[in-house]
Each structure stands twice: as structure tokens, then as C-alpha cells.
């Protein structure tokens, strides 16, 4: 993500960020212009759903975008057949690329 410094209009970069809630995050920014040196924080908040999640969290309430045709979505959910698919969580690989010596011995 890019953001400009509100004072000198130079690009700023994110130093770090913290999660505030399930739908918002505070990030800390530093202006790349060393003569300016402004540091600031910004809050990013999820404000609407553009496409519904296939695994919604019932604790999270995010308004649906007005472009979504709710009647059509509701009709599809009630009339479409289901398949026998169960998603699985893919675990990230923890193998080190340099565990073995690739050179022939």
C-alpha cells in the first residue's frame, strides 16, 4: 500500500502495524523525504463486502456493497444444488530450502 506524506507530498512507507479489531488495523508511517521526516499513523478499516466469504465469521458484521443483487444471491443460495466438497486448511511448508547440499557428492 502506498500513501503520501500529508505535509510534503513525498511517498511514505509503513514502519509497522497492529490489529485493532477484526476489521481495522493501525499502521505507522514514515515520510521518505529526510528533510520532512514526518511520522504518522493511519487506520485502515474494512467498510463493505464486495463478494461474500465462503467461510464467514459470525462475529464479524460487514455491510454488503449496494451493487450486490441480494435477491439474486438469496435465490441462488436456496435453489442451487450443493456438492460434496469439504475445504481443507493447507499448512505452510516449514522445510528449509537449504537443508541439504544440492551439489553432487
Backbone as numpy.savetxt, mean C-alpha at the origin, in Angstrom:
# Nx Ny Nz CAx CAy CAz Cx Cy Cz
6.96 6.96 -3.77 6.11 8.13 -3.77 7.01 9.36 -3.77
6.58 10.36 -4.49 7.32 11.61 -4.56 6.51 12.73 -3.91
7.23 13.67 -3.34 6.58 14.85 -2.78 7.58 16.00 -2.87
7.07 17.16 -3.15 7.92 18.34 -3.21 7.91 19.08 -1.88
9.02 19.71 -1.58 9.12 20.55 -0.39 8.16 21.72 -0.56
7.34 22.02 0.45 6.39 23.13 0.30 7.07 24.50 0.31
8.36 24.58 0.69 9.06 25.87 0.74 9.85 26.17 -0.52
10.72 25.24 -0.93 11.59 25.53 -2.07 11.20 24.79 -3.35
10.21 23.90 -3.26 9.70 23.13 -4.39 10.68 22.07 -4.91
11.75 21.77 -4.17 12.66 20.68 -4.54 12.03 19.37 -4.12
12.52 18.27 -4.70 12.01 16.96 -4.31 12.47 16.64 -2.90
11.60 15.96 -2.16 11.93 15.50 -0.82 11.91 13.97 -0.83
12.58 13.36 0.13 12.55 11.90 0.21 12.09 11.48 1.60
11.54 10.28 1.66 11.02 9.74 2.92 12.16 9.18 3.75
12.25 9.63 4.96 13.27 9.14 5.89 12.77 7.87 6.59
11.52 7.91 7.04 10.92 6.75 7.70 9.41 6.96 7.73
8.70 5.95 8.20 7.26 6.07 8.35 6.78 5.13 9.44
5.61 5.45 9.97 5.01 4.60 11.01 3.53 4.41 10.68
3.01 3.24 11.04 1.59 2.98 10.85 0.83 3.62 12.00
-0.19 4.41 11.66 -1.02 5.04 12.68 -2.25 4.18 12.94
-2.94 3.80 11.88 -4.11 2.93 11.97 -4.04 1.95 10.79
-5.06 1.10 10.64 -5.11 0.18 9.50 -5.21 0.92 8.17
-5.65 2.18 8.21 -5.87 2.93 6.96 -5.06 4.21 6.87
-4.11 4.44 7.78 -3.30 5.65 7.67 -1.86 5.41 8.14
-0.97 6.20 7.58 0.46 6.08 7.85 1.07 7.48 7.88
1.94 7.74 8.85 2.65 9.01 8.90 4.07 8.78 8.38
4.50 9.62 7.45 5.86 9.51 6.91 6.62 10.81 7.19
7.92 10.67 7.33 8.79 11.79 7.66 9.69 12.08 6.46
9.71 13.32 6.03 10.33 13.72 4.77 11.47 14.70 5.02
12.46 14.65 4.12 13.60 15.57 4.16 13.78 16.15 2.77
13.86 17.47 2.69 14.09 18.15 1.42 15.49 17.84 0.92
15.62 17.54 -0.38 16.92 17.22 -0.97 17.78 18.47 -1.21
17.18 19.64 -1.15 17.92 20.88 -1.32 18.61 21.20 0.01
19.93 21.01 0.08 20.64 21.18 1.34 20.59 22.62 1.84
20.38 23.59 0.94 20.26 24.98 1.38 18.93 25.23 2.08
17.92 24.45 1.75 16.61 24.56 2.40 16.59 23.73 3.68
16.82 22.43 3.54 16.91 21.55 4.69 15.62 21.31 5.47
14.49 21.64 4.87 13.22 21.46 5.57 12.93 19.99 5.83
12.52 19.66 7.05 12.04 18.33 7.37 10.59 18.47 7.80
9.76 17.51 7.39 8.34 17.61 7.68 7.71 16.23 7.69
6.49 16.15 8.21 5.76 14.88 8.19 4.50 15.04 7.37
4.03 13.93 6.85 2.79 13.90 6.07 2.03 12.64 6.45
0.72 12.71 6.36 -0.11 11.56 6.67 -0.77 11.09 5.38
-0.65 9.80 5.11 -1.31 9.18 3.97 -2.48 8.37 4.50
-3.65 8.62 3.95 -4.86 7.94 4.42 -5.59 7.30 3.24
-6.02 6.08 3.42 -6.85 5.42 2.42 -8.24 6.04 2.52
-8.75 6.56 1.39 -10.02 7.28 1.47 -11.18 6.64 0.71
-10.91 5.68 -0.19 -12.01 5.00 -0.87 -11.51 3.71 -1.52
-12.44 2.80 -1.73 -12.16 1.53 -2.39 -12.49 1.66 -3.86
-11.53 1.33 -4.71 -11.75 1.35 -6.15 -12.17 -0.01 -6.67
-11.68 -1.06 -6.02 -12.06 -2.43 -6.36 -12.08 -3.22 -5.05
-13.15 -3.92 -4.74 -13.25 -4.60 -3.45 -12.18 -5.68 -3.26
-11.78 -5.87 -2.01 -10.81 -6.90 -1.66 -11.46 -8.27 -1.73
-10.70 -9.28 -2.12 -11.19 -10.65 -2.11 -11.11 -11.24 -0.71
-10.36 -10.60 0.17 -10.22 -11.07 1.56 -10.42 -9.87 2.51
-11.61 -9.30 2.55 -11.83 -8.09 3.33 -11.67 -8.31 4.84
-11.12 -7.30 5.49 -10.98 -7.29 6.94 -12.24 -6.65 7.51
-13.05 -7.36 8.28 -14.30 -6.79 8.77 -14.12 -5.59 9.70
-12.93 -5.42 10.27 -12.67 -4.27 11.15 -12.43 -2.99 10.37
-12.11 -3.11 9.09 -11.75 -1.94 8.29 -12.95 -1.50 7.45
-13.36 -0.26 7.64 -14.49 0.31 6.90 -13.94 1.39 5.98
-13.96 1.14 4.68 -13.49 2.10 3.69 -14.63 2.34 2.71
-15.04 3.58 2.52 -16.13 3.85 1.57 -15.79 3.37 0.16
-16.81 2.90 -0.57 -16.62 2.50 -1.95 -16.70 3.74 -2.84
-15.86 3.78 -3.86 -15.88 4.88 -4.82 -17.25 4.97 -5.48
-17.65 6.18 -5.79 -18.97 6.38 -6.41 -19.04 5.80 -7.83
-17.89 5.52 -8.44 -17.91 4.95 -9.80 -18.34 3.49 -9.80
-18.29 2.82 -8.64 -18.66 1.41 -8.58 -20.17 1.26 -8.72
-20.57 0.36 -9.58 -22.00 0.11 -9.78 -22.43 -0.96 -8.78
-22.89 -0.51 -7.63 -23.19 -1.41 -6.51 -24.29 -2.41 -6.85
-25.28 -1.99 -7.61 -26.35 -2.91 -8.00 -25.83 -4.06 -8.83
-24.96 -3.75 -9.78 -24.38 -4.79 -10.63 -23.49 -5.71 -9.80
-22.69 -5.13 -8.92 -21.82 -5.93 -8.05 -22.64 -6.86 -7.17
-23.70 -6.35 -6.58 -24.57 -7.17 -5.73 -25.21 -8.30 -6.52
-25.68 -7.99 -7.74 -26.30 -9.00 -8.59 -25.29 -10.09 -8.95
-24.06 -9.69 -9.26 -23.03 -10.67 -9.62 -22.71 -11.57 -8.43
-22.62 -10.99 -7.24 -22.28 -11.78 -6.05 -23.36 -12.82 -5.74
-24.61 -12.50 -6.02 -25.69 -13.45 -5.70 -25.95 -14.46 -6.82
-25.62 -14.13 -8.07 -25.98 -15.03 -9.16 -24.81 -15.84 -9.73
-23.59 -15.43 -9.53 -22.45 -16.14 -10.11 -22.15 -17.42 -9.33
-21.78 -18.49 -10.04 -21.40 -19.72 -9.33 -20.03 -19.53 -8.65
-19.76 -20.37 -7.68 -18.47 -20.32 -7.01 -17.62 -21.49 -7.46
-16.31 -21.38 -7.26 -15.40 -22.47 -7.62 -14.78 -23.03 -6.35
-14.19 -24.19 -6.46 -13.55 -24.84 -5.32 -12.10 -24.39 -5.19
-11.89 -23.11 -5.00 -10.54 -22.56 -4.86 -10.36 -22.05 -3.45
-9.28 -22.45 -2.82 -8.92 -21.94 -1.50 -7.56 -21.30 -1.61
-7.49 -19.97 -1.45 -6.18 -19.32 -1.56 -5.25 -19.77 -0.44
-3.98 -19.81 -0.77 -2.96 -20.16 0.23 -1.99 -19.01 0.37
-1.51 -18.83 1.55 -0.52 -17.79 1.83 0.83 -18.30 1.36
1.46 -17.58 0.46 2.79 -17.99 -0.02 3.83 -17.40 0.91
4.64 -18.26 1.49 5.68 -17.82 2.41 6.89 -17.34 1.61
7.45 -16.17 1.98 8.63 -15.70 1.26 9.82 -16.63 1.49
10.63 -16.76 0.49 11.82 -17.59 0.59 12.84 -16.92 1.50
13.41 -17.67 2.40 14.44 -17.11 3.28 15.82 -17.63 2.91
15.91 -18.36 1.80 17.19 -18.91 1.38 18.12 -17.78 0.93
19.36 -17.90 1.30 20.37 -16.92 0.92 20.91 -17.31 -0.47
20.97 -16.34 -1.35 21.47 -16.61 -2.70 22.93 -17.05 -2.70
23.64 -16.74 -1.63 25.06 -17.02 -1.60 25.41 -18.13 -0.62
24.43 -19.00 -0.31 24.67 -20.11 0.62 25.72 -21.08 0.10
25.71 -21.36 -1.19 26.66 -22.32 -1.73 27.56 -21.63 -2.75
28.71 -22.17 -2.94 29.66 -21.64 -3.90 29.27 -22.12 -5.29
28.88 -21.20 -6.22 28.42 -21.62 -7.54 29.54 -22.09 -8.45
30.80 -21.87 -8.07 31.91 -22.28 -8.94 32.12 -23.79 -8.88
32.41 -24.40 -10.00 32.68 -25.85 -10.00 33.93 -26.12 -9.18
33.89 -27.18 -8.42 35.02 -27.45 -7.52 35.75 -28.61 -7.92
